[in-house]
């Protein structure tokens, strides 16, 4: 697609360079998932399971009790679904109990919850209504509080964090009508003018943008004398002159979501509101998401727990052919999948969150894997619940209630969860992002070998470095503890989980060997093999989830919390996961990727247009992508701050 007149024209290489520059380059702390992709099963990094401090637990449990009471007495999810809006009094109530400041330090008026308890709170409130979970998550995980916590000046924290903790809702504005996961084409500009910047542009899908008081805005500063330029982050007052919320968007799910289109026209922002230096905006966004991504799988955990509850209650009550449907194997397998997967997903989220709280591990890959695994599995669990419920699963809760049955919103949770595979990095983008981090060690030593712009001397030097690295690394992939029958024997309790951990160790080495072989085979074309990279990442996600599930089962046994049952669930999950891993390994080399590319070329060339005949397209008229040319707004401002 050609760029619109105001849109930067960016080559594929330039786009990659922008994304690469925004990456956190160094690995100063260990990473369990990074080691896993390198074929090293570092169980010592996650076992024994890290534990929260007692005062953190007490503070977290006290708030969860208060939040549960609020959810049970003040939130009417059916009303939110019916009116497609969260009532103002609900948002005011959330402000009163401090829910806007869950992650904000107590010295700024927040609750100072740990990542573990923040995620538990999101799972709880998200189960009451996913749109409320999305509002709170967007406000704290990627909105103003998190970037300021990591990169803000003391003055910025003193000014904005107390507001965010109690009264002000924040939003994060990056996406544009023609800019999604390719930020190199970002068109919103921030032109320096004295002590201010002047913002012009249009932002799309601004979650919370319709009701926000404060915005984090990503805009491009032009390079000029005294200005480095580049994509830069700003805190912007949502009520500033020149800001217009032009539309409140509506979606298939999350009907209470306050998501809009926001136009900036000659909006003046003080230089004091710039977060970090010029050009650091994308790095700030990506670093914020390192832990911010954990909020989404946390809400998937809540969804899984609810799916399990409904599946259990319904499958025991509904009888077919003389016995409850749960006792029919076809339905029972679905219930087992929901139970085992919910256990594993909670293990992944809690483990990653506790490691984030302790700050002793680099969890950027773990958080990304949690987001990927949670969003995919959450959708599958909801889909299986709809299937278990049958026709009632497809029927709305309002319709069920109207004819006298329990108003179970199974179809709603399926619609609400579907966006999670797109939010905060689509599954396809997460595959590429994680794959880039997973092969970082290889590119660090051998990247110049496959870079066409590097000189022969650079390639020779890279070849020498690679030779040293691989001479040490490759022999270690041949054998390991996974081949010894008594390895990980401490996990042989009520059920023997040690074979699963040996499986993880063996297949971590196999995963690393497969990655090395692929790099040797495709070299510079490796980045185009997105099907292969996606399967590599999915294998890593399953191995991480298996590890977390086993570690959690042992942790629950040691703490006397349903240890026997936890071992059973971990065993079930690992057996299910191993089937998926074996299939993924087979599809690394036996797949239709090459044929698919040929078919796609034919589709785009119109070769198969005859196949589209015989239908009516009910789509309306209009451009595929709305015009985002800068200028004054011609629409009514639907901004609706809640005070």
N, C-alpha and C positions, 0 to 999 in steps of 0.2 A: 504494500500500500504506500502510495506517495505521501510525503509529509504535507500537512496543511501549511499555508503561507507562514504562519508564526511558529511552526514546529521545527525544531532543529533536525536537520538531515544527518543521520548517524549511520556509519557503516557497522557491519557485524563486529569487526575487530574493535572499533571504538567503543561499542556497547560493552563488550567483554572487558575492556580496559577499565571502564568506569566501575563496573561491578567488582572487578578484582581490587581496584584501589580502595573500595569501601570495606573489603574484608578485613577482619582482625587477623593480622598476619602471623603473630607469634603464638606459640603454645607454651605459656609460662608455667602452667599447672598440668598435672596428669589428667587424662580423659579415658574413662573405661571404654567408651564407644569408639574413639579414635584407635585405641590399641586393638580393639576387636577387629576393625577393618584391616589392620596390619597383621592379623593372624596371631595376636598375642592375647590370650584370655586372662586378663588381670582381675581375677575374682577378689583379690585382696583390696581392690579399690572400692568395692561395694559390700563386702562381707567381712566382719559382722555389719549388719544394717546400721547405718548412722542413726543416732538418736537425738531428738530435740531436747533443749534445756527445760527443766521443770517449770520455770516461770513463764517460758514461752507457751508451754502446754496449758497452764492454768489460764493465762490471758486469752489464748485461742479458744479454749473450751467455754469460757464465760461468754465470749462474743457469739459463738455458735449457738448457745442456748438462747440468747437474746434474739438472734437472727431467725432461729427456728420458730420462736413464738410469733415474730413479726410475719413470717411467711405463712404460717397457719391461720393467722387472724386477720391480716390486712391485705393479702394478695388474692385477688380473684382472677385466676388465669383465664377462665372462660370469658370474663368481661373484656380482658385485654385482647383476646382472640377475636371477640365479636366486634369491638370498637376500633381495633387496630391501633390502639394507643395505650400506653401506661398512664393511669390516672395521675394527675399532679399530686394528689394527696399521698400516693404510694411513694413517689420520688421524694416528697418532703419528709415522709416517715423514714425512708432510708437515710436521708441526711441527718435526721434527729438521732438515730442510733449509731451514727458514725461510719456507715457503710461506704461512703465516698472516700474515707481516709484509712481503709484497712491496711494499705501498704505504706502509708506515710508515717514518718517517725513521730513519736509522741511529743517531741519538743516543738513540732509544728501544728499540734492539735490533732494528729492522727492516732490510730489505734496501735500502730507499730507491730502488726501481725507478721509472723514469719511467712515465707512462701508456702510452706506446708498448710498453714491454717487459712491463708488467703485462698488457696485452691480448694480447701474443704468448704469454705464459705461460698465460693462460686458454684461448686457442685450442688450445694444445698439450695441456694437461691435460683440457680439455673433449672433445677428440677421443679421448683414452684412455677417458674415461667422463664423460658430461655431468653426472651427479649430483655428481661431485667438483668440476667446474667451477662448478656452482651453489652448492655449499657455500663454496668459496673466494671467489666473487664476492659472495654475500650477506654474508659475514663482513667483507669489506674495502670493497666499493663502497657499501653502504648500512648496514652494521652499525656498531658503535661507532667504529672508526678514522676513517672519513671525516667524520662530523659533528663529532667532537672536533678533528680537524685544522683544520676551517673555523671552528668556533664555540666550542670548548672553552676553559676557563681553563687556565693553565699547570699549576695543581695537578691538574686532571683529566687532562691529558696525562701528567704525571709518574706518576700512579697507575695509569691504565688502559692506556695505549699499550704499555708493556713487557709487560704480561700478554697483550694481543691479538697482539703480535708473535711470541710463542713458545708460549704454553700455552693461552690462553683463546679459545674460539670465541664469536663474537657473532652476534646476530640483530636484526632490525628489526621492530617490532610496531606496525602502523598499522591494518590491515584488521580489521573486526569482522564478526560473522555477518550483520548488516544494514547494514553500511557498507563500500562499496567505494571508488569514485572520487568520492564525495560526502562529504568529511570534515566538512562542517558538521553532520552528524548523529552525529558521534563521541560515544559514550556513556560510555566508560571515564573515570572521574573521578579527580582527584588533589586531595584536600581538604587545605589547609594545617593543620598541627597543631604548633605550636611551631616547632622547627627541622627538622621533617619534613613530608612530604606523605604522605597515606594513599591508596593506589590501590585502586580497585574496578572490576571489569569483565572482559570476555572478549575475547580477540583470536583471530582466525582466520587460517589459512594462514601460520603463523609459520615461515618457512624457517629452518632451523637451530635452531628453538626447542626441539626435543626433546633436543638435545645441548648447547645453549648454556650458557656460563658467565656471559655478560654480555648484557644486552638493552638496546636503545634502544626506549623505550616512549613512544608519543604518548597523552596523556591530557588531559582538559579540566579546567582549574582554575576553580572558580566565582569569579565576581567578588565581592570583599568589601573591607572597609576594609583598605588597605595592600596589596591584591592586585589587579593589573590583570586577571588571569584570562585565559581563552582556552586554545586547544590548545597544549600545552607538551611539550617533549622531556625525557626523563630517562634516565640510565644506571641500570639496575637489576641487582642481583646475582640471577642466575637461581635460586639456591638459597635465596632469602629465604623466611622463614616466610609462608605465605599464598599462595604461587605453586604452582599445580598444572597440569602438562601433562596434559590430560584425554584426549587422543587423538593417536595418530600417524597422520596422514592418508596414504591410498594413492591413486595417480593412474595414468592410462593410460600415462604415461611417467615418466622420471626416478625409477625405482623405488627408487633408493638415497637419495632425498631425505628428510632428517630434518625433516619439516614437520608442525606440530601445531596443536592448540587449547590456548591458555593462559589460565587463569583467575587473576585477582587478587582476593584477599579480604583487605581490611584490611592491605595490604602497606605497611610503613613504608619510605620512601625519604628519605634525608637531603637537605635543601635544597641541600647542596653538590654533589649529583649532578644537579641541574637543568642542562640544556645551554641556554645563552642565557637571555634574560628570559622571563617568563611571556607566553604568547600568540604566541611566535615559532616554535612547533613546526612548523607547516606550511611556513613559509618555510625553515626549516632542512632539512626533508625535500626540498623542491623544489630547493633550491640544491645539496644533496648529490647529487641525481639528475642535475644538469647534466652532470657528468662520469661519474657512476656508471652512467648508461645506456649508456656505451660498452662496458661489459664484456659485455653480452648480444650485440650484433652482432659483437664479437670472437670469441665462441664460434661464431657463425653462419659466420664466415670459416673457422674450423677445420672445421666441418661441410661447407662447400662444397668445401674442399680434399680431404676424405676421399671425398665423393661423386664428385668428378672422378677420383680414383685408382681407385675401384672401377669406375666407368663405363668408364674407359679399359681396364683389365685385362680386365673381363668382355666388353666389346664386341669386343675383339680375339680372344678365345678362342672365343666363341660364334658358330657359323656357321649360317646359314639360306639356303636357295636358292643354295648354291654360293659364298657369300662371308661374311666377318665381318659381324655385324649393324650394326656402326658404319658400314659402307659403304652401308647402306640409308638413304636420305634421311630417312625418318620418325624413325629412331633418331638419326642424325647431328645433326639439328636440336636434339634434346634435349641431346646432349653439348656442342654449341656453346653452348647457353644456359647450361649449368652452368659451363663454362670461362670464358665472358665475364663472367658475373655474379659468379663468385668473384673474378675480377680486379678488377672495379669495387667490390665490397663491401670488399675489402681496401684499395683505394685510399681509400675513404670513411673507414674506421676509422683507418687510419694517418695520414691527413691531419688528421682531427679530433683524434686523440690527440696528434700533434705540436704542433698549435696549442694544445691544452690545456696541454702541458708548457711551452710558451713564454709562455703567459699574456698574449699580446699581443692576442688576439682574444676576443670574447665568443662562446662556442661553444654557448650553450644550444639554439639552433635546430639547429645542425649535429649535436649529439649526439642530439637528439630525432629528427631525420631519419634518422640512422644506425640508431637503434633500430627505427624504423618500417620502413625499407627492408630492414634486415638480417633482421628477424623474418619479414617477408612473403616475401622472396626465399629465405631459408633453407628455409622450408616447401616452397616450389615446387621447389627443387632436390632436396630429399629425396624429394618425390613423383615427380619425373621419374626419379630413380634407381630407385625401386621399379618404375616402369613399364618401364624399360630391362631390369631383372632379370626381369620377367615373374612367373611363378608363384613363382620363387625369391625374388623381392622381398617377396612376401606371407608366405613361410615363415620361421619363426623360425630364428635362428642355431643354436639347440640341435637343432632338427629336422633342419636341413641336415647338421650334424655327425653326428647319429645314423645317417644313411643314407650317410655317407661322402663328403660334399662339403664344400667350404670354408665355414666358419661365418661368413658375411657378415651382420651385423646391420642390413640395410637397413630392415626394418620397424621396428626399434627406434629408429633415428635419426629416422624420420618421427614416431613417437610422442613421442620426447624433445623434438623441436624444436617440436611443436605449442603447448606452453605459452608459447613466446616471444611469441606474438601476444597474450598476456594478461598475462604478467609485467610488472611495473614500468610499468604503463600499457597498457591494451589498445589495439589498432589504432584503435578508434573514439575512445577518449579521446586518443590521441596526435594524431589528426587535429584534434580540437578545441583541444588545447593548442597545437599548432604554428600553427593558423589564428589563434588569439588573438595570438600573438607576431607573426605575419606582418602582421596589420592594425593593429599597435600604433601605427604612425605616423599612420594615419587616425583612430583613436579619440582620439589625443592632441590632434589639432587639431579634430576634428568630432564627438567623442563626445557632447558636451552637446546637439548638434542632435537626436539620436535618443533621448535620455534623457527619458522622460515626466515625471520628477520635477523637471526643471530649469525655472527661471523663464524668462519671455520675454526678460528682459535677458541671462540666461546664454546662451540660444539665439542671441540677436543677436550677442553677443560671439564665440561659437563660429563663427557664420556668417562673420564678418569674418575671423577667423583662418584658417578653412578656405579662404576666397577667396584669401588671400595665398599659402597653401601650394600649392593646386592650380594657381594661375596660373603658378607657377614649375615645378611638377612635371610636369603633364600634357604640355606641349610637348616635354619630353625623351623622352617615350614614343613619339614619332612616328618618329624615325629614329635610327640608331646604327651602330657599326662592323660589326654583323652584316650590313649591306646592302652593305658594301664588299668586293669579291671578293678582295682581298689581305690582309685583316685576319687577324691571328694566324698569319702566314706562318711563324713560327719552329717551328710544329708540322707543317710539311710536310717529312717525312723519309722513312723507308722506306715509310710510308703517309701520305697527306695527312689529318691530323686537323683541319686548320683549318676545313673546312666544318662540322664538328660544333660547334666553339666559336662559329662565326658563328650556327649554329642556336640554340645556348643563349642567346646575346645577344638575338637577335630574339624568341625565345619568352619570355624573362624580361620583356621589355617587353609582350608580348602578355598574359602572366600578370597583370601589374600593371594593364593596361587592363581585363582581365576582372574583376578584383577591384573596381576602382573602379566599373565599370558595375553590378556586383551590389549594391554598397553604395548606389549612387544609386537603384537599382530597389527594393530591399527595405528599406533603412534599418534600423529597429529590429528587423525580422523576420529580418535576416541571420543571427543566431545560431541560428535554427531550421532554416536550410537546411543541414543537416549533410551531405547528399549532395553538394551543391555544394562546401562547404568541404573535404570529404574529397578531392575530385578536384583542387581547387586545390593542396592539400598534396602529393598524389601527383605532380602535375606538378613541383612544386618539388623533391621528392626525386629524381626522375629527372634533372632539370637539374643538380642538385648532384652526383649520381653520375657523369654524363657529364663534368662539369668535372674532378672528382677523377681519373677514369680517364685523361683526356688529360694532366693534369699529372703523374700517376704514370708514364705511359709516357715522357714526355720526361725525367723525373727518372731513370728506369732507363736510358734511352739515354745520358744524360750521365755516369752513373756506371759504364757498361759492364756493366750487369746485364741481359742478355737484352732489350736495347732494341728490336731488330727484332721479336721475338715479342710484346713488350709493346704495341708499336704495332698489331700485328695484332689482339690481344685487345681493345684500346681501341676500335679501329674496329668490330669485331664488336659489342661491347656498345653503342656509340653508335647503330649502325644498328638494333639491336633496341629500344633505348630510345626512339628517335625514333618508331617505330611505335606504342609505348604512349602516348607524349605526344600524338601526333596524335589518337589515339582518345579520350584523356581530354579534350582540348580540345573535341572534337565532343560528348562527353557532358555538358559543362557546361550546354549549352542544349537538347540533344536527349536526353531521358531519361524515365524513368517515375516520377520522384519523387512527383509529385502523385497519380498513380494508386495508387502504393504506399501512400500515406497513407490513401486511401479503403479499400483492401483491409484494411489493418491495423485500421481502425475497425470494419470488418465482422467480422473475426476476433475481436476483443475483445468485440464485442457478441453473438457467437454466431451470426451470420448464416450462417456456413459450417460449422456444427457437423456437418451432415449428411455433410460430406466426410471426417470422422474415423471414420465407421462402417465396420465390417468388419475391425477389428484388435483385438488384445488388448494392453493396456498391462501390461508385466511389472514396472513400478515397484513398489517396496515402499510400505508405509504410512508416515505421518509428516508433519510440517509441512514446508513448502517451506524455511523458515528456522528453524534451531534456536533455542530460547529462550536468551537471553543475559542473563537477569535477574541482577543482582549478588547475591552471597551465597557461603557456603562451598561448596566442591566436595564432590560426592557420589561422585566417581570416584577410582580409583587413580591415583597420580601416576606417569606413564611417563617422566618426565624422566630422561635417561641421560647425565650428563656423562662425557666420555672423559678419563681421567687415567692 
